[in-house]
Amino acid sequence: DASKSRGLGDVYKRQRHLANCKKEPSYNFDTYHQVFEANHGYIENLSILDLLFNEGPNTLNYLQSQTLERSPI
């Protein structure tokens, strides 16, 4: 159906900035406690496992407080 495909195209156009293969995305996430932060400073862009191991039960609260808006390049 043509009307359904047009609707999906609109969704794609609104969300395509979230998946841009040409540039590494940059987001403004809040920092969280990292165990070795005193020795190495805060390290960005680690895996979700780092967040889980460092924040534990607070991980869900942290994730819910973040927004997915790209920082200006």
Legacy VTK file of the C-alpha trace (Angstrom):
# vtk DataFile Version 3.0
C-alpha trace
ASCII
DATASET POLYDATA
POINTS 73 float
0.000 0.000 0.000
1.439 3.377 -1.055
0.182 5.264 2.009
1.976 2.858 4.375
5.277 3.152 2.523
5.051 6.948 2.584
4.550 6.806 6.347
7.656 4.674 6.820
9.647 7.052 4.620
8.644 9.945 6.863
9.789 8.006 9.935
13.106 7.262 8.225
13.651 10.915 7.328
13.007 12.003 10.922
15.315 9.367 12.450
18.126 9.026 9.905
20.406 11.389 11.858
20.689 8.631 14.505
22.474 6.302 12.047
25.056 8.155 9.987
27.825 5.805 8.798
30.044 8.562 7.462
30.712 10.303 10.773
31.202 9.067 14.304
28.167 10.367 16.232
28.791 12.607 19.201
26.242 12.828 22.009
26.216 14.898 25.181
25.679 12.220 27.824
26.106 12.982 31.510
29.166 11.492 33.172
28.835 8.676 35.703
31.206 7.283 38.337
33.978 5.101 36.909
36.128 3.029 39.268
39.500 4.147 37.858
38.457 7.732 37.106
40.952 9.120 39.652
43.834 7.399 37.822
42.767 7.785 34.178
40.150 10.537 34.141
36.657 10.011 32.786
36.679 7.823 29.646
33.810 8.390 27.207
32.167 6.012 24.731
32.726 2.767 26.602
30.312 -0.135 26.392
27.059 -0.531 28.267
28.900 -3.061 30.440
31.055 -0.272 31.875
27.913 1.626 32.840
26.317 -1.484 34.351
29.393 -2.455 36.384
29.992 1.084 37.643
26.422 2.256 38.300
24.780 -1.067 39.173
21.112 -0.602 40.155
21.266 3.097 39.224
21.896 2.245 35.530
18.211 2.402 34.587
17.791 5.826 36.227
20.891 7.087 34.418
19.668 5.847 31.016
16.166 7.268 31.498
17.613 10.690 32.305
19.580 10.896 29.011
18.369 12.331 25.703
19.424 11.242 22.205
20.269 14.586 20.687
23.480 14.874 18.746
25.909 17.571 19.741
26.722 20.124 17.039
29.749 19.276 14.903
LINES 1 74
73 0 1 2 3 4 5 6 7 8 9 10 11 12 13 14 15 16 17 18 19 20 21 22 23 24 25 26 27 28 29 30 31 32 33 34 35 36 37 38 39 40 41 42 43 44 45 46 47 48 49 50 51 52 53 54 55 56 57 58 59 60 61 62 63 64 65 66 67 68 69 70 71 72
